Amino acid sequence: MGDSSTPAILRRRKKTMLTLAQKIALIERHDLGETPQDLSKSFQIGEQTARDIIKQRDKIWKFVQNCETSEGPVKRKSMKISSFEELDASMLSWYNENRAAGIPVTSAMCIEQAKYLHESLGVKRSFNASSGWLSRFKQRYGISGVYTHSSAKTGSSSHADTFCYQFQQLMQKEDWLPDQIYNADETGLQWNSIPSKAAGTSEGSSERITVICCTNATGRHKLDLTIVNRAKNPWNPKDEEFPQTSVNYYEAKGGWASKEIFRH
């Protein structure tokens, strides 16, 4: 009779891909004294993989610090970069500047800025600033603070309450008065179009300008409106005299407000 025993089947170990958050946790545990061998067993990866992750600590930390939220490192498993590195870096810098200045960032703004940067940076390769590209860009850097015009992002009420409390404490500490506290916001105005319901059609002019409003907390001091538009000269150059207006006017690529405009 032949041997009735079943031959052993060699099975390959299932490949485990760690997220960036898990890699950071591995690095921190190594810093506390755990060996690569112990860490490989704990995270169910090869010992050499654990050593490679530890060697890449600086690169991983730098990448994670560029993520806007903790959601990025939790989901991402690789640090794959864009084939347009310079464009990506400029876009990220522009996005962070707008967020720091409190300027809402929309998908349309990002796409227009990407087109402008592709042209201004002199990138020779063809580039498609599509919604798919934007989705991948946001995923690369863990960005969640971008919304569409049709669905504004809803903030967290608990975070808002915390901010209000902390700001009130800061006002008391610095002895600030409500008259000294200012708030600025921007909105889009399609000045050459009538409401779609009134016109009975969704078609119309897409010409738009950005309007920036600013006032103090008491409402006693309202700054002149600021208008941002693509045109260098919004008035007819044939006019003998430009009209006197009580608004500030700035030209900007794409018609969006920038950090420099807010500083002025």
trRosetta pair geometry for C-beta under 8 A, 3 or more apart (Angstrom, degrees):
i j d omega theta_ij theta_ji phi_ij phi_ji
1 4 7.3 -13 150 -41 114 99
13 46 7.9 129 90 -67 148 90
16 43 7.1 173 117 145 143 80
16 44 5.1 103 -32 105 165 96
16 45 5.1 -115 70 -83 115 81
17 77 4.6 40 149 -173 115 141
17 78 8.0 -38 -169 -51 123 85
18 22 4.0 -127 -169 91 102 127
18 23 5.2 128 116 -56 126 80
18 26 7.1 0 -174 -20 165 136
18 43 6.2 -3 -86 -180 128 130
18 45 6.7 -47 -35 -56 114 144
18 53 7.3 9 57 -101 144 147
18 77 6.7 149 89 -141 33 87
19 22 4.8 99 52 6 73 101
19 23 7.1 -133 99 -5 41 87
19 73 6.6 106 150 159 101 60
19 74 6.0 17 154 -175 152 28
19 75 6.6 -178 -137 118 128 3
19 76 6.3 107 -156 76 83 43
19 77 5.2 -71 -102 -88 51 68
20 23 5.4 -51 -148 35 36 115
20 24 6.4 41 152 -22 66 101
20 60 6.4 174 -150 -161 91 99
20 63 7.0 -116 -136 101 141 117
20 64 5.7 172 156 -85 129 103
20 72 7.5 -14 52 126 141 76
20 73 3.9 -103 89 -147 113 79
20 74 7.8 -62 58 -35 85 18
20 76 5.1 14 -7 84 117 98
20 77 7.1 -153 -30 -107 69 22
20 79 7.3 99 -93 -67 119 88
21 24 5.7 -50 -152 33 32 113
21 25 6.6 34 149 -19 63 104
21 70 7.6 66 -96 -177 124 85
21 73 4.3 114 -59 133 80 100
21 74 4.8 21 -20 -93 146 51
22 25 5.5 -51 -149 36 35 114
22 26 6.4 40 150 -23 65 102
22 43 6.6 124 170 -136 116 122
23 26 5.5 -49 -149 32 34 114
23 27 6.5 35 152 -18 64 103
23 53 5.1 -140 -145 -158 98 122
23 56 8.0 -33 178 84 134 112
23 60 5.5 -123 122 -148 129 151
24 27 5.7 -54 -150 36 32 112
24 28 6.3 31 153 -18 66 106
24 60 6.6 -168 -75 141 75 123
24 61 7.5 110 -112 -89 99 68
24 64 6.4 52 -71 -69 132 167
24 73 6.7 10 -8 -178 134 142
25 28 5.8 -54 -146 37 31 111
25 29 6.4 29 155 -17 64 106
26 29 5.9 -58 -149 37 29 109
26 30 6.4 31 152 -21 64 105
26 39 5.5 96 -153 -171 94 129
26 43 5.9 -15 -91 -48 119 152
26 50 6.5 -137 -177 -140 134 86
26 53 5.7 20 96 118 140 144
26 54 7.4 -106 128 -67 103 78
27 30 5.6 -54 -150 34 32 113
27 31 6.5 35 151 -22 64 103
27 53 6.8 -128 -62 138 89 97
27 54 6.1 152 -110 -112 78 62
27 57 5.0 131 -138 -115 138 102
27 60 7.0 177 -34 75 150 143
27 61 8.0 -118 102 -57 166 98
28 31 5.5 -50 -151 32 34 115
28 32 6.7 30 150 -17 63 104
29 32 5.6 -55 -152 36 37 111
29 34 4.7 -10 149 27 94 136
29 39 6.2 147 96 -103 124 111
29 42 7.8 -89 128 79 165 158
30 33 7.8 -180 -176 36 30 12
30 34 5.7 -84 -94 67 42 84
30 35 7.9 67 -127 -123 80 9
30 36 7.1 27 -113 -73 119 65
30 39 6.2 -22 -71 -55 92 153
30 50 8.0 155 -75 170 128 101
30 54 5.4 -93 122 -109 177 120
34 38 5.0 -115 -172 82 95 126
34 39 5.4 110 128 -57 120 95
34 42 7.8 -20 179 1 148 147
35 38 4.8 94 57 9 81 99
35 39 6.9 -151 94 -4 41 89
36 39 5.5 -58 -141 42 32 112
36 40 6.1 40 158 -28 67 103
36 47 5.5 90 133 -165 103 82
36 50 4.3 152 -159 106 87 121
36 51 4.9 20 -136 -67 155 78
36 54 6.6 -92 -91 -11 107 143
37 40 5.9 -51 -149 28 27 112
37 41 7.0 23 154 -13 59 104
37 47 5.5 -2 -100 -119 58 122
37 50 7.9 -170 -57 64 20 151
38 41 6.0 -59 -157 36 34 109
38 42 6.3 31 150 -19 68 110
39 42 5.5 -56 -144 38 35 113
39 43 6.0 7 166 4 71 111
39 50 4.8 139 95 -150 112 141
40 43 6.6 -66 -136 52 23 90
40 44 7.9 84 166 -96 53 3
40 45 5.4 -105 -144 78 71 69
40 46 6.0 -42 -150 139 126 17
40 47 4.3 -77 -38 -85 164 55
40 49 6.9 117 -118 59 101 91
40 50 4.4 -109 -70 -21 85 138
41 44 7.3 21 -173 -76 28 44
43 50 7.0 141 48 -92 128 105
45 49 4.5 -100 156 84 115 136
45 50 5.9 140 89 -53 113 84
46 49 4.3 99 61 0 86 105
46 50 7.1 -149 96 -6 49 82
47 50 5.6 -51 -154 32 36 113
47 51 6.6 36 149 -18 66 103
48 51 5.5 -51 -150 36 37 114
48 52 6.4 41 150 -23 67 102
49 52 5.6 -52 -149 33 33 113
49 53 6.5 35 152 -21 64 103
50 53 5.8 -52 -151 32 32 112
50 54 6.6 32 151 -19 64 105
51 54 5.7 -55 -151 35 33 113
51 55 6.5 34 151 -20 66 105
52 55 5.7 -54 -150 35 33 112
52 56 6.4 21 155 -11 66 110
53 56 5.9 -66 -150 42 30 104
53 57 7.8 71 147 -67 58 66
53 60 7.4 34 -166 -46 75 152
54 57 6.1 -4 -171 -47 41 105
56 59 4.7 -57 -172 49 83 115
56 60 5.3 86 124 -28 93 101
57 60 5.9 -62 -146 38 26 109
57 61 6.1 24 160 -18 66 109
58 61 5.9 -55 -144 37 28 110
58 62 6.3 28 158 -19 63 109
59 62 5.9 -56 -148 36 27 111
59 63 6.4 26 155 -18 63 108
59 79 6.9 139 147 106 104 174
60 63 5.8 -58 -150 36 30 110
60 64 6.2 26 156 -17 66 109
60 79 7.0 -127 -105 -59 60 140
61 64 5.9 -59 -146 38 29 109
61 65 6.3 30 157 -23 65 108
62 65 5.9 -55 -148 32 28 112
62 66 7.0 27 153 -19 60 105
63 66 6.0 -61 -161 31 33 110
63 67 7.4 41 143 -30 63 97
63 79 4.8 -74 -115 -129 167 120
64 67 5.6 -42 -162 13 44 117
64 72 7.6 164 -138 97 61 111
64 73 5.0 32 -129 -82 102 129
66 92 6.6 -4 -170 -171 113 148
66 141 5.5 -78 131 -136 95 99
67 70 7.6 100 117 -96 125 22
67 72 3.6 -151 -151 66 129 147
67 73 5.8 -166 36 -34 168 85
67 76 8.0 -145 -95 12 139 139
67 141 5.5 -178 -107 -180 53 53
67 142 3.3 39 -159 32 103 133
67 143 7.9 -137 -155 -48 58 55
68 72 6.9 106 40 -23 63 132
68 99 7.7 -150 -132 -109 125 176
68 141 6.3 63 -14 137 87 93
68 142 5.4 -162 38 100 69 85
68 143 4.8 74 10 -104 135 58
68 144 6.6 -153 88 20 124 72
68 145 6.3 -117 158 5 155 108
69 72 5.9 126 69 -10 70 91
69 142 5.1 -142 53 151 71 107
69 143 7.6 127 7 -115 96 20
69 144 5.3 -4 0 10 146 118
70 73 6.3 -54 -163 42 53 103
70 74 6.2 55 144 -26 75 111
70 142 7.6 -171 67 179 4 146
71 74 5.6 -62 -149 37 34 116
71 75 6.3 15 163 -7 70 113
71 142 5.7 154 76 -159 72 101
71 144 6.3 53 47 -43 142 134
72 75 6.6 -77 -153 42 23 96
72 76 5.8 3 169 -8 67 120
72 139 7.6 147 -128 -171 87 40
72 141 6.4 -54 -122 143 153 27
72 142 1.6 -75 -50 -80 130 121
72 143 7.5 46 -72 -18 125 40
73 76 6.1 -60 -121 44 27 101
73 142 6.6 -20 -18 -72 59 148
75 139 7.8 -89 102 -154 129 88
75 142 7.7 149 41 -106 105 91
76 79 7.7 81 151 -79 128 50
76 139 7.3 139 -84 166 104 81
76 140 7.9 82 -106 -136 141 31
76 142 7.1 -93 -16 -65 125 95
80 140 7.5 -102 83 -117 73 100
81 85 6.0 27 151 -99 127 94
81 88 7.1 -168 -174 58 90 168
81 140 7.3 86 -126 -154 44 133
82 85 6.1 166 76 -77 84 46
82 87 7.2 -91 114 71 141 97
82 88 4.4 151 39 -57 137 137
82 136 7.7 120 -95 125 100 114
82 137 7.2 13 -72 -100 138 77
82 140 6.7 -40 -43 -85 95 168
83 125 8.0 -76 129 102 113 162
84 87 3.9 -12 148 37 115 123
84 88 5.8 135 97 -26 76 87
84 118 7.7 -31 -158 -104 149 93
84 123 6.6 17 -137 -137 110 155
84 125 7.6 -143 -88 71 99 124
84 127 6.4 55 -78 -111 152 127
85 88 5.6 -57 -148 36 29 114
85 89 6.3 28 157 -19 66 105
86 89 5.8 -52 -147 35 31 110
86 90 6.4 27 155 -15 64 107
86 121 5.9 156 123 -168 122 146
86 123 7.3 -180 71 -80 118 111
87 90 5.9 -58 -148 40 30 108
87 91 6.2 30 154 -20 65 108
87 114 6.9 62 177 -150 115 80
87 117 5.5 127 -139 122 81 121
87 118 6.0 20 -115 -84 132 71
87 121 6.3 -146 -82 34 77 160
87 123 6.3 -13 -55 -51 118 153
87 127 7.2 162 -93 -130 172 157
88 91 5.7 -57 -146 37 28 111
88 92 6.3 26 157 -19 65 107
88 137 6.9 -164 -124 -130 88 98
88 140 7.4 -51 -150 100 130 156
89 92 5.9 -54 -147 36 29 110
89 93 6.4 30 154 -18 63 107
90 93 5.7 -53 -147 37 31 112
90 94 6.3 32 154 -19 65 106
90 117 5.0 162 106 -148 136 137
90 121 6.7 -148 -9 -67 160 133
91 94 5.7 -55 -148 38 31 111
91 95 6.2 31 154 -20 66 107
91 110 7.3 60 -161 -156 114 86
91 113 6.6 125 -122 117 82 114
91 114 6.0 15 -98 -93 127 82
91 117 6.3 -130 -65 21 80 167
91 137 6.6 -48 118 -163 150 140
92 95 5.7 -52 -145 36 31 112
92 96 6.3 29 157 -17 65 107
92 141 6.1 172 -112 -95 116 163
93 96 6.0 -56 -145 38 28 108
93 97 6.3 30 155 -21 63 108
94 97 5.8 -57 -149 35 28 112
94 98 6.5 25 156 -16 64 107
94 113 5.7 180 128 178 157 144
94 117 7.6 -124 -20 -65 147 133
95 98 6.0 -60 -153 37 29 109
95 99 6.3 25 154 -16 66 109
95 105 6.2 52 -140 -126 80 166
95 110 7.3 24 -89 -107 108 100
95 143 6.9 -35 165 -122 154 143
96 99 5.7 -56 -145 39 32 111
96 100 6.1 33 156 -21 66 108
97 100 5.8 -55 -145 36 28 111
97 101 6.3 19 156 -11 63 110
97 258 7.9 10 121 -169 128 73
97 259 4.8 -70 167 -50 118 134
98 101 5.8 -62 -146 43 29 105
98 103 4.2 -82 -167 68 84 115
98 105 5.3 102 112 -71 139 110
98 109 8.0 137 -146 143 170 144
98 258 7.9 -75 -86 -134 89 47
98 259 7.2 -116 -76 -56 51 87
99 102 7.7 46 180 -70 31 21
99 103 7.3 -87 -67 53 24 71
99 105 6.6 -45 -66 -15 81 127
99 145 6.1 76 -110 102 123 154
100 259 8.0 18 74 -105 103 119
101 259 5.4 -161 -52 -108 146 78
101 262 5.2 138 -165 44 133 169
102 184 7.4 117 89 70 128 87
103 186 6.6 15 -137 18 87 130
103 257 6.0 -153 -126 85 137 111
103 262 7.4 -123 -56 -56 118 140
104 147 7.5 -47 -176 44 107 105
104 152 7.9 -28 -157 -140 148 101
104 186 7.3 -146 32 59 94 96
105 109 5.6 -126 -157 76 64 138
105 110 6.6 68 170 -54 104 95
105 145 6.3 69 48 122 112 91
105 146 5.3 -57 108 -107 100 75
105 147 7.9 112 86 23 58 66
106 109 4.7 103 55 3 76 102
106 110 7.2 -139 97 -4 43 86
106 146 6.7 107 -151 -166 18 75
106 147 6.1 -53 -117 77 68 58
106 148 6.3 81 -161 -129 98 25
106 149 5.8 32 -147 -56 149 72
107 110 5.7 -55 -152 35 34 112
107 111 6.4 30 154 -17 67 107
107 131 7.0 19 -178 -119 131 88
107 134 6.0 85 -149 156 90 163
107 146 5.8 98 -71 159 64 110
107 147 7.2 -91 -23 118 87 17
107 148 5.2 -13 13 -91 122 72
108 111 5.9 -56 -147 37 31 109
108 112 6.3 29 157 -16 66 108
108 148 7.6 86 -19 -138 90 66
108 149 6.6 4 1 -28 130 110
109 112 5.9 -59 -147 39 28 108
109 113 6.1 26 157 -18 65 110
109 254 7.2 99 -139 155 62 139
109 256 5.5 101 -133 -106 103 151
110 113 5.8 -58 -145 39 28 109
110 114 6.3 30 156 -22 64 107
110 134 5.5 102 111 -127 133 119
110 137 7.6 176 174 84 132 145
110 146 6.1 4 -33 -138 141 138
111 114 5.7 -51 -147 33 30 113
111 115 6.6 32 153 -18 62 103
111 129 4.7 133 -156 144 74 113
111 130 7.7 35 -126 -117 117 7
111 131 7.6 -33 -80 -76 131 55
111 134 6.1 -56 -71 -62 86 131
112 115 5.8 -54 -153 34 32 112
112 116 6.4 31 151 -18 65 107
112 129 8.0 155 -55 129 17 153
112 253 8.0 172 152 138 103 84
112 254 4.1 117 145 -130 130 125
112 256 7.0 143 89 -21 135 128
113 116 5.5 -55 -147 38 34 113
113 117 6.2 32 155 -18 68 107
113 254 6.4 -40 -69 -39 60 168
113 256 7.3 -53 -65 41 100 152
114 117 5.8 -53 -143 38 30 109
114 118 6.3 35 155 -24 63 105
114 127 7.6 -137 154 143 100 127
114 129 4.0 151 95 -121 123 127
114 133 7.2 149 167 117 166 133
114 134 7.6 -132 -20 -81 152 87
114 137 8.0 -126 -90 -55 137 165
115 118 5.8 -53 -149 32 29 114
115 119 6.7 21 155 -12 62 107
115 129 4.9 -102 -58 10 80 152
116 119 6.0 -64 -156 39 30 106
116 120 5.9 17 157 -11 70 115
116 253 4.9 109 -131 145 143 137
116 254 6.0 -81 -44 -39 140 115
117 120 5.8 -59 -132 45 31 104
117 121 5.6 25 169 -15 69 113
118 121 6.5 -55 -134 40 18 104
118 123 5.2 -71 -156 44 68 123
118 127 4.7 -142 -130 62 144 146
118 129 7.1 -138 -14 -48 139 114
119 122 7.8 27 169 -68 32 36
123 127 6.3 40 103 -26 136 134
128 133 6.3 172 97 -34 73 135
129 133 5.8 -106 -141 67 36 145
129 134 7.4 57 -178 -50 72 93
130 133 4.9 108 52 4 70 97
130 134 7.2 -130 101 -1 43 87
131 134 5.5 -52 -149 38 37 114
131 135 6.3 43 151 -24 66 102
132 135 5.7 -51 -149 32 32 113
132 136 6.6 27 154 -14 64 105
133 136 5.9 -60 -153 39 32 108
133 137 6.2 35 151 -23 67 107
134 137 5.4 -52 -145 35 33 115
134 138 6.3 33 156 -18 65 104
134 146 7.6 -139 173 131 115 159
135 138 6.0 -55 -150 36 29 110
135 139 6.4 28 152 -18 63 108
136 139 5.5 -55 -146 37 33 112
136 140 6.3 42 154 -29 66 102
137 140 5.8 -49 -151 26 29 114
137 141 7.0 -11 164 14 61 106
137 143 7.4 -12 122 31 76 135
138 141 6.8 -83 -152 53 26 84
138 142 7.8 -65 166 115 60 4
138 143 4.2 -103 -142 66 73 102
138 144 7.3 104 -176 -75 114 37
138 146 6.2 -110 -99 29 129 134
139 142 7.6 29 -164 -72 28 37
143 146 6.1 40 141 -9 113 110
145 153 7.1 -121 -143 31 52 171
147 151 6.3 -119 -176 95 106 71
147 152 5.6 90 123 -141 149 35
147 153 4.1 -146 -60 -34 143 94
148 151 5.4 43 62 39 97 80
149 152 7.9 -2 -158 -65 28 76
149 188 7.5 -39 -123 31 128 144
155 159 6.7 -113 169 69 97 115
155 160 5.8 90 123 -54 126 114
156 159 3.9 68 82 12 112 110
156 160 6.6 180 91 -14 58 83
157 160 5.4 -53 -147 36 34 115
157 161 6.4 37 154 -21 66 103
158 161 5.8 -51 -149 34 32 111
158 162 6.5 33 151 -19 63 105
159 162 5.6 -52 -148 36 34 113
159 163 6.3 35 153 -21 66 104
160 163 5.7 -53 -148 35 31 111
160 164 6.4 33 153 -21 65 104
161 164 5.8 -52 -148 34 31 112
161 165 6.5 30 155 -18 64 106
162 165 5.9 -57 -151 36 30 110
162 166 6.3 24 155 -14 66 110
163 166 5.8 -60 -145 42 30 108
163 167 6.0 28 157 -20 67 110
164 167 5.8 -57 -143 38 27 109
164 168 6.4 30 156 -21 63 105
165 168 5.8 -55 -151 33 29 111
165 169 6.6 29 151 -17 63 105
166 169 5.6 -53 -152 35 34 113
166 170 6.5 36 149 -21 65 104
167 170 5.4 -50 -149 35 36 114
167 171 6.4 42 151 -23 66 101
168 171 5.6 -48 -148 31 34 114
168 172 6.6 32 153 -16 63 104
169 172 5.9 -55 -151 37 32 110
169 173 6.3 32 152 -20 66 109
170 173 5.6 -55 -145 37 32 112
170 174 6.1 9 163 0 68 112
170 176 7.7 8 122 16 77 128
171 174 6.4 -67 -139 50 24 94
171 175 7.9 110 165 -70 54 2
171 176 4.5 -92 -144 57 75 104
171 181 7.3 -29 -105 -64 122 131
172 175 7.4 22 -174 -76 29 43
176 180 4.9 -123 -165 76 92 131
176 181 6.4 90 147 -55 127 94
177 180 5.0 96 59 1 73 103
177 181 7.8 -143 99 -9 43 88
178 181 5.6 -58 -151 30 43 112
178 216 7.0 115 145 153 68 101
178 217 3.9 -109 -171 85 88 125
178 218 4.9 106 118 -49 114 91
179 216 5.5 35 -157 150 42 151
179 217 7.1 -104 -66 49 21 89
179 218 5.4 -17 -83 7 68 130
179 220 6.4 -26 -119 47 97 127
179 221 7.1 80 -160 3 84 119
180 216 7.1 72 6 -145 5 126
181 216 6.1 110 74 -161 52 80
181 217 4.2 27 77 -26 109 121
182 214 5.9 25 177 -179 113 100
182 215 6.9 -172 -144 104 78 22
182 216 5.0 -54 -90 -96 70 63
182 217 7.5 -111 -78 -30 28 70
182 221 8.0 -62 -98 89 103 111
182 223 7.9 45 -151 -20 132 122
183 214 7.0 -174 91 -141 40 64
183 215 6.8 -15 56 63 79 64
183 216 7.8 119 12 -129 71 22
183 217 7.2 86 -10 -78 105 66
184 212 6.0 11 -176 -179 108 101
184 213 6.9 171 -149 88 60 44
184 214 4.0 -16 -98 -95 88 99
184 262 7.1 153 97 -137 155 99
185 212 7.3 175 90 -149 30 62
185 213 5.9 -13 61 59 78 90
185 214 7.8 158 16 -79 54 58
186 210 5.5 2 -175 -179 120 104
186 211 6.7 155 -154 80 66 44
186 212 4.7 -30 -95 -95 86 73
186 213 7.6 163 -93 16 35 69
186 228 7.9 -11 -142 20 130 128
186 257 5.4 -140 -89 1 158 142
187 210 7.4 156 79 -155 31 61
187 211 5.4 -22 63 62 81 95
187 213 7.4 9 8 0 105 109
188 208 5.2 2 -175 -179 104 131
188 209 7.5 154 -155 79 59 35
188 210 6.0 -39 -100 -101 62 63
188 211 7.6 150 -111 17 12 82
189 208 6.3 150 76 -157 41 76
189 209 5.3 -21 63 62 96 83
189 210 7.6 155 17 -105 82 15
189 211 5.3 46 -14 -15 123 120
190 193 4.3 -20 139 35 116 121
190 204 7.5 78 153 119 138 121
190 205 6.9 159 180 94 102 84
190 206 7.0 -68 -130 -152 117 31
190 207 6.6 116 -152 79 70 54
190 208 4.8 -44 -89 -93 64 87
191 207 6.7 -62 53 109 80 101
191 208 7.3 133 3 -127 76 38
191 209 5.9 12 -13 13 122 110
192 205 4.1 -49 106 93 103 154
192 207 4.4 27 33 60 126 124
193 204 4.0 90 -142 150 109 126
193 205 4.6 -148 -69 57 90 82
193 206 7.5 49 -55 -73 140 24
193 207 7.3 166 -29 49 97 77
194 198 5.4 -91 151 80 111 122
194 199 5.1 128 87 -52 109 109
194 204 6.6 -143 42 -128 61 140
195 198 4.4 82 70 8 95 106
195 199 6.8 179 88 -4 48 88
196 199 5.8 -63 -142 46 32 104
196 200 7.9 -144 167 25 57 8
196 201 6.5 -107 -156 91 80 34
196 202 5.0 17 -141 -107 134 50
196 204 6.8 -126 -87 -9 76 133
197 200 7.5 32 -178 -72 29 39
199 203 7.8 -120 126 66 140 65
199 204 6.4 148 23 -73 171 119
201 204 7.4 148 97 -42 93 87
208 255 6.5 128 92 129 83 155
209 227 5.6 -7 166 -164 132 95
209 228 6.6 154 -175 71 78 50
209 229 4.7 -33 -120 -84 98 98
209 255 6.4 -121 -127 -165 43 122
210 227 7.3 138 77 -162 56 45
210 228 4.0 -16 62 59 109 106
210 229 7.4 -169 25 -65 74 51
210 252 8.0 -31 33 53 131 131
210 255 5.7 152 -12 154 101 83
210 256 6.1 101 -45 -122 154 35
210 257 5.5 -142 131 -34 149 89
211 225 5.9 -24 -162 -171 97 115
211 226 7.3 139 -161 76 46 54
211 227 6.1 -16 -103 -102 67 65
211 228 7.9 -154 -66 21 25 78
212 225 7.0 144 70 -167 56 61
212 226 4.0 -14 55 62 110 108
212 227 7.9 -147 19 -63 80 23
212 228 7.0 61 -19 -15 107 108
212 257 5.9 93 -66 -90 125 146
212 261 7.6 167 -21 137 158 119
212 262 7.8 -158 -146 -96 156 74
213 222 8.0 -30 -169 -161 87 98
213 223 7.9 150 -170 65 44 89
213 225 6.3 -24 -93 -114 68 81
214 222 7.5 142 91 -160 54 55
214 223 4.3 0 77 38 105 125
214 226 7.7 34 -2 0 111 111
215 219 5.8 22 158 -119 134 51
215 221 6.5 158 -154 89 67 55
215 222 4.5 -21 -102 -106 103 70
215 223 6.8 -149 -78 11 49 75
216 219 7.0 -128 74 -41 68 18
216 220 6.4 -30 62 49 118 76
216 221 4.7 43 4 53 117 99
218 221 7.8 58 65 11 95 78
219 222 7.2 7 -166 -59 58 96
223 226 7.9 -1 123 -30 114 97
224 246 5.3 -139 -131 156 116 77
224 247 5.7 -177 163 -112 104 36
224 248 5.8 114 102 -19 115 88
225 246 7.7 74 29 109 85 79
225 247 4.6 -32 77 -120 90 100
225 248 7.3 -161 100 28 44 73
226 247 6.8 160 -98 -175 22 85
226 248 4.4 -22 -111 68 77 106
226 249 7.7 176 -160 -78 58 25
226 250 6.8 12 -179 2 101 110
226 257 7.8 76 113 -107 124 119
226 261 7.0 138 163 170 141 110
227 234 7.7 -12 119 -39 137 162
227 247 5.3 45 -11 152 108 133
227 248 7.0 175 23 85 68 51
227 249 5.0 -15 67 -109 102 71
227 250 7.2 171 88 26 53 66
228 250 5.1 -19 -107 71 75 98
228 251 7.9 133 -156 -120 63 10
228 252 5.1 -9 -170 21 107 125
228 255 5.9 129 125 -172 88 57
228 256 6.7 -10 127 142 141 7
228 257 5.1 -158 -26 -75 164 69
228 261 6.3 11 -92 -144 124 166
229 234 6.0 70 67 -83 153 117
229 249 7.3 -26 22 -161 106 94
229 250 7.8 144 26 81 61 52
229 251 6.6 -44 77 -113 67 55
229 252 7.5 119 60 35 21 77
229 255 5.4 -5 -139 -123 34 97
230 251 7.0 33 174 -156 20 80
230 252 7.2 -73 -95 73 44 51
230 253 7.1 45 -125 -133 82 28
230 254 7.0 149 -89 32 99 7
230 255 4.8 -52 -44 -60 80 93
231 234 5.1 117 89 -85 128 62
231 251 6.6 -106 95 -115 34 101
232 251 4.8 7 -108 -95 50 157
233 237 6.0 58 115 -70 152 94
234 249 6.4 -117 5 -156 129 145
235 239 5.9 -60 154 27 113 139
235 242 5.2 140 57 -132 162 89
235 243 6.6 179 -107 15 141 90
236 239 4.9 103 80 -23 92 99
239 242 6.5 109 95 -85 126 45
239 243 7.8 -36 153 -31 159 76
245 249 7.6 63 75 -34 137 115
248 264 7.7 179 172 121 147 113
250 257 7.9 79 73 -116 137 68
250 261 5.1 159 99 -118 175 117
250 264 7.6 137 -82 64 135 145
252 255 6.1 124 78 -110 92 16
252 256 6.0 -113 121 59 132 47
252 257 7.0 151 20 -98 172 25
252 258 5.9 -179 -135 -13 135 109
252 261 6.7 -47 -66 -48 137 137
253 256 7.8 -26 89 34 58 87
257 261 5.0 -120 -156 74 78 139
257 262 6.5 79 164 -50 115 90
258 261 5.0 102 53 5 70 100
258 262 7.3 -133 99 -2 40 88
259 262 5.8 -57 -152 37 34 111
259 263 6.4 37 151 -24 67 105
260 263 5.7 -53 -151 31 33 114
260 264 6.8 30 153 -17 64 104
261 264 5.8 -58 -155 34 35 109
